[in-house]
């Protein structure tokens, strides 16, 4: 399992995480790639690439790095900043893609391709729980909010990927204590002190995979509080999380229309759910992919058509207890 960590030299929240991780030791510097410095860890197959620019609009960084070093990358984790208008300090993470934007196939404003989602990194859920532990250890709570985000930007890659971030304003991006918390997560999560690490799907046997629950979150706001609650209360895995803004739906005008049997409504929702289910299934082969629905964020007819589509796709809908 080859993991690539990417730091943006133009992002202080990214470089401070990279500095904290390098300071833990065990790294050997290698030949540069595209002018950016590269380190390889001495314990596990983990590489760190100090990329010279910003990475949201830089597609295929996995294959570009693989070509540069002659090693096939299996997953990519971006170390990044997070911006929010609220300015509240936060640690957050999310997987990649722009499922609810149209026209499909066009370049999205913040990277990626409209209508596409990337393979979710299988470490997403377990690293959220590690992040919470690390934040408490470094006494960031209650000052810092500990969140996940829904799937919402690029870049485009071919391997499973996610962002880990420090937010939410310039005041917090340089926080050493937040960077140390993320360094704890990476050391434990990637097994840099020995061991397998945490959240590697392919470390499970086929029998173990068949017993695991994988949550796709559907509905709610950008920070997905109800889906986050499932991650806090269970040990499930997680794929894509879809906010309501990615699930546009136009109710048919026919007064006789029946949400249980009539034509499915137009809008981005259908495609967004389909590609997110397909991508999550590819990332978690053999697992039990299920949807957690933020019921309160939808009208009754919307819930009914979403469940119709999920039934067609063979995806069950569960409440929190169903993901235990």
N, C-alpha and C positions, 0 to 999 in steps of 0.2 A: 504494500500500500504506500504509494508516493503522495505525500501531501505538500502542496505549494502554498506558502504564506506570502502575500504580496503587500508591500508597504508603498505608499505614495510619498515621494520626497517633498511634495507640495502641500502636504496635509499634516499639520502638527499633531493631531490626534492619532494619526497613523504612525508617524515617526516615533512618537513617545511610547507607543505600544511596542514597536520594533526594538527601540533602545532597551526597554525593560526586559524583553525576552532575551536579547543578546547578552545582557548583563548576567543572566542566570548561568551562562557558561555552556560548554559542550559544543560550540560551533567552530567549524573550519571554513575559512574563506576560500571560495572557488573562483574560476574565471567569470568575468562579468558577462551579462546578457543584455544586449541592446544598450550598452553603456551603463547599466545599473549593477551595483554590487550584489553578489550572491554568496550565501552561506549555506552549508549543509550540516545538519546535526550529526554528532558522532554516535548517538544511541539508536535513533530510528530514522526511517527514510523521510525526513522532513527537510524541506528547502525553504529558504527565505530570500525573496527577491526584492531589492530596494529599487523600485521602478522610478524612473526619472520624472514622469508626469502624473497627471490625474488619470484614473482608470475607468471612469464611467463610460466613456466613449471609445475605449480601447478594446475591440473585440478580439477573440481568439488568443487571449493571453496564455491560456493553457498550452496550446499547440506551439505558440511562438517560443515559450520557455522550453518546451520539450525539444524543439528543434535546436535551440541554443546550447543545451547541455547534453543532449542525447539520451534523455531519460523520459519515459512515458509517465505523465502526471495523471493521477487518479482522482484528485479532488483539489479545489482551490478555495482558500479562505482569505478574504480581503480584510485588512486592518484599516479602519476608517473613522472619520468623524460623522456625527449626526447633527443635523440642524433642525430645530423646531422653533416656530414663532413664539411659543410659550417661554423659551429660554430655560426651562426647568432642567437641572442636571439629570443625566440618565445614562444607563448602560443598556444597549439594545442590540438585537441581531435579527437577521431576516435572510430569506433565500431570494432568488433573482427572477426577474421577468416582468413583462408588462401585459398581463392577460386581458385587461379590459379596454385597451385602447384600439382605435381604428383610425385610418384604414389598415387592415392587416398587411404586414410586409414592409411598411414604411419604418424608417428610423424614428425611434422615440426621442422625446426631448431630453430625457435624462439617461440615455443609453439603452441598448437592447433594440429589439424589433417588435413593433406593435403586434399584439396577438400571440407572441411567443413567450414561453416560460422555460427557464433553464432547469436542469435536473437539481432537485433540492439536495443539499448536503445532509447526509444521514445523521450528522452530529447535532443538528439544529436543536432538538428538544433536550437532549442530555446536557448540551452545553448551556442552555438556558438555566437549567437547574444548577450546574456548576457555577455559572455566573452569579446566581443568587447567593450561593454559599460564599464565594469569594468576596462579594460586595459586603456581606455581613462581617466577614473576617477582617476586612480593611476599614470597617466602620463607616462605610459610605451610606448606609441606611440609618435614618429615614431621609437624609438629604437627597440621595439619588433615587430616581424612579427606575425600576427594573422591568423592562418590557421586551416583548417581541414586536415586530412590525409585519404588516402584510406584504405580499409580493408586489413590488412597485417600480423597479428600475433595472438597468443593465449593469455591466456589459454582457455581451453574448459569449458563452463558452460552450464546450461540448461535454464537460465533465461536471459532476455535482459540485455545487459552490454555495457560499453564503458570505455575508458581511457581518463582522463584529465591530461595534461602534461605541464611541464616547460622545455624549451630547450634553447640552443641546445648543451651546453658543460658544463663542470664542473664549468666554470666561472659563469654560470647563474643559475645552479640548486639550489643554496642556496639563491637566491634573495628573500628577505622578501617581497618586494613590489609585486613581481609576485605571491607569495603565498597569500598575502592579497587580490589580485584581484580574485584568485580562491576561497578564502573563501567567498568573496562577492557573487560570483556566486552560491556557495552551499547554503548559507543562504537564498538567494532570491529564488533560483531554487527549494529548498526542503521545502520552507515555514517554516523555523526554527524560524521565528519571528511571526508565525501565518499565516493562509491561506493554500491554496492548493499547493503552489509551481507552477512551470512552466514546461510544457512539459510532463505532465502525460496524456497519451492517454485515459485511462479509466475514466478520469474525464469528458469526453465529452459524450453527449447523442448520440444515434444511428443516429439521424438526423444530428447532428453537425459533426459526423465522416464522413458521406456520402458527406459532402461538403468540406472536407479537401484534399489537394494535398500532396502526399508523394513522394519525389524525390529519385530515384536511379540514381547515377551518373555513366556513362559508358564512359571510355576513358580518355586520358590525363595522366599527370604525377602524382607522388606520393602525391603532395599537392593540386591537383585538383583545380586549380585556377578558371576555368570556372564554375565548380559546386559550389565552394565557393561563386562566384559572385551571383548565384541564391539565396543562403541563405541570402546574404546581402540585396538583392533588393526585396525579397518577404517574406512572413510569412509562407512559406511551411514547412512541416516536412521533415525528411530525414532518409533513411535507408542506405543500403550499397553503398559504392563508390568504383568503380573498375578502377584501373589504367591499362594502356595498357600492362604493364608487367604481369598482371593476365589474359590477353585476347589473348594468343598465338593462331595464326590462320594460317593454311597451305593452300595456294591456290591450287586447283586441277590443275594438269598438262595438262589435256585435253584442247586443244585450243578451242574446241566448248562449253566448260563449260559456263553456263549462271548463274550468281549470283542470278537472280530472280527466277529461276526454277530448276537449277541443284542441285546435291547433296550438302548438307551443308559441308563446309570445316572441316577437322579434326583440333584438337587442344583444348586447355583448355578453350577457350572462351565460348563454348556452355554450358558446365557444370557450369562454374563460373557464367554466367548470370542466368541460371535456379535456382541454389541454392540460389542466392542472391535475386531473385524475390520471391521465395517461403518463405524465411526467413523474408523478409520485409513485405510480406502480413500477415504472422503469427503475427508479432509484431504490425501491424496496421490493425486489423480486421475492415472491413467496410469502410476503407479509399480508396481514389483514388490513387493507386500506378502508377506512371508514370516514364519514363526514360528521363533524360537530357543527350543528346549525345554530347560529345566533337567532333564535326564533323571534325575539322581540324587535329585531331590526327589520323584519319583513311584515307585509300585510298578509292576511290569510291566503289569498289567492296566489301570492308569490311563493309562499312556503309549499303550497300544493304542487305548483308546476316544477319547482326545484326538486321536490321528492320524486315526481314523475321521471324527470331526467336521470336522477341518481338511480332509481329503480331500473331504468333502461340500461344504465352502465354497470349494474350489478354492485352498486356501492351502498352499504347500509348506513343509516343515520343513527347516531347514538348520543346519549346524554353522558354526563361526566362519568357516572359509575360504569358505563359500558366500555370505557377505555382503561379501566384498572387491570 
